[in-house]
Amino acid sequence: MFDTRMINVKGIMKAAALCFGLLFLVALYISVMTLISLSETPSPGDGGGVQPMYHFAVFLPDNTYTFFNELKQGAQDAGREFGCALSFHPIREGSLDFPMALYSGFDGMIVYPYLDEHLMREILNEINRQDVPIVLVEHDLQDESPWPFVGTNNFDVGKKIGELISQYHKTPVEMAVVYSDKSPGIYAERELVEMGINAHLGDRLAAPITSKKTDLNPLDAELLMYHLLRDEPNINTVVFTDSNDTLAATQVVIDMNLVGSVQIIGFGTEEPILEYIEKHILLGTIAEDPRQIGYNSVKALKELKEKGHTPSYVDTGVQAVTRRNVSQFRNGIGGQP
């Protein structure tokens, strides 16, 4: 009996050691492949064959929504202009790309802080100790941050929403602001957005602002808008913070033949959104400039790399688009390039 037990224990120990070894090999393989992926130097694009001076890594949320696509385009424009090769990498929970970036030999990093703030600071501080320059985009960290920031002041976003409402909405306002996982920077700073709205509207608000949120599902905004129209008739103004949500929710209002029953403020300057403004379906839309965010982040990072300093904050601005100025945005004047 004793010998049988000993054999069983030895067998279990061998199996455990084998499993541990396999897990170690898998982890090692993933780490190596991540490093190989990170260290691949991209081509300099169509920069006339000029050899890039630096390889900058850009870490963005792993999605294909309009905002991030335009940010990438702006960064690529600057990369070609300033002779910087860019590679784009995902930043998300469970991905090793950003934690392993320290060992990849990048000349600098542009980072959209998309992880838990404590973890984010821990990784950024470690990179900082290796004298790798970093620029944050669109969403700054709370409190004081030693890293330069390029993007939009979300308090100003809230003020623009308030200004737009004041121009066209004369009755007491009961509003819902719909945040989204598709626009994580605004959601992370939603308190600033609402402070800006309150600062401008003041006692025009008949009730506290109602906050809603959609996920990455394209249909989520449709369901939410249907719920607002059916179950919360006291809400007379709905503000969206993502262009995809704007289009999906507006279509619900059109399909239900309820245009005008609630004032809608959208987000972004896609052509269908501009058409909805012209047709009086949308009250207006909020326009950030993601291309300028991308462009100025590369410009700032190159300056930081070469001179050791750059402005601590580059505000790329925010504008309200209404029927009065919609043609200017369509023609690229005063709007996104």
NORSUL-V679085 format. One record per helix or strand of 3 or more residues. SS is the DSSP state (H for helix, E for strand). FROM is the first residue (numbers start at 1). LEN is the number of residues. Records with the same first field share a line. If there is no record, write none. Layout:
SS: FROM-LEN + FROM-LEN
//
This chain:
H: 2-38 + 66-17 + 101-3 + 117-13 + 154-15 + 181-8 + 190-15 + 220-12 + 243-13 + 271-8 + 290-18 + 326-5
E: 54-7 + 84-7 + 108-4 + 133-5 + 148-4 + 175-6 + 210-5 + 237-4 + 263-5 + 284-4 + 313-3 + 319-3
//
